[in-house]
């Protein structure tokens, strides 16, 4: 069970890193480089939709990361 928690924690952490890097910051970051062409083709509304989706995904991955970290700590402490 601890092995499954470790694997899920790694997946959640990689997903969290990717989603955070894709978000646009003050200097438009990686999201501006990737979505820049799409923003010109589809307008500003599409870019806000992508940012909203990335924000939701960040919350999901952060929640999963916390849950799997707590579960892994519990499994390692109990010796399971």
C-alpha positions as CSV (number, residue, x, y, z in Angstrom):
1,X,0.0,0.0,0.0
2,X,2.9,2.3,0.7
3,X,4.3,1.7,-2.8
4,X,1.0,2.7,-4.3
5,X,0.9,5.9,-2.2
6,X,4.5,6.7,-3.3
7,X,3.7,6.2,-7.0
8,X,0.5,8.4,-6.7
9,X,2.5,11.0,-4.8
10,X,5.1,11.2,-7.6
11,X,2.4,11.5,-10.2
12,X,0.6,14.2,-8.3
13,X,3.8,16.1,-7.7
14,X,4.8,16.0,-11.4
15,X,1.3,17.1,-12.4
16,X,1.4,20.0,-9.9
17,X,4.8,21.1,-11.2
18,X,3.6,21.0,-14.8
19,X,0.4,22.9,-14.1
20,X,2.1,25.6,-12.1
21,X,4.7,26.1,-14.8
22,X,2.0,26.4,-17.5
23,X,0.2,29.2,-15.6
24,X,0.8,32.7,-16.7
25,X,2.5,35.0,-14.3
26,X,3.4,38.7,-14.4
27,X,5.6,38.1,-17.4
28,X,3.3,35.6,-19.1
29,X,5.7,32.7,-18.3
30,X,5.4,29.4,-20.2
31,X,1.7,29.8,-20.7
32,X,2.2,32.9,-22.8
33,X,4.8,31.1,-25.0
34,X,2.6,28.1,-25.5
35,X,-0.8,29.8,-25.8
36,X,0.3,33.0,-27.5
37,X,-0.6,31.8,-31.0
38,X,-4.0,30.4,-29.8
39,X,-4.8,33.7,-28.1
40,X,-4.4,35.6,-31.4
41,X,-6.6,33.1,-33.2
42,X,-9.3,32.6,-30.6
43,X,-9.4,35.9,-28.8
44,X,-8.8,37.0,-25.2
45,X,-11.8,35.0,-23.8
46,X,-10.2,31.7,-24.7
47,X,-7.0,32.6,-22.8
48,X,-9.0,33.4,-19.7
49,X,-10.7,30.0,-20.0
50,X,-7.3,28.3,-20.2
51,X,-6.1,30.2,-17.1
52,X,-9.3,29.3,-15.2
53,X,-8.8,25.6,-16.1
54,X,-5.1,25.7,-15.0
55,X,-6.2,27.3,-11.7
56,X,-8.7,24.5,-11.1
57,X,-6.1,21.8,-12.0
58,X,-3.7,23.4,-9.6
59,X,-6.2,23.1,-6.8
60,X,-6.9,19.4,-7.7
61,X,-3.2,18.4,-7.9
62,X,-2.3,20.3,-4.7
63,X,-5.2,18.6,-2.8
64,X,-4.1,15.2,-4.2
65,X,-0.5,15.9,-3.2
66,X,-1.5,16.7,0.4
67,X,-3.7,13.7,0.7
68,X,-1.1,11.3,-0.7
69,X,1.6,12.8,1.5
70,X,-0.5,12.3,4.6
71,X,-1.4,8.7,3.6
72,X,2.2,7.9,2.9
73,X,3.3,9.3,6.3
74,X,0.6,7.2,7.9
75,X,1.6,4.0,6.1
76,X,5.3,4.5,6.8
77,X,4.6,5.2,10.5
78,X,2.4,2.2,10.9
79,X,4.8,-0.1,9.0
80,X,2.2,-1.2,6.5
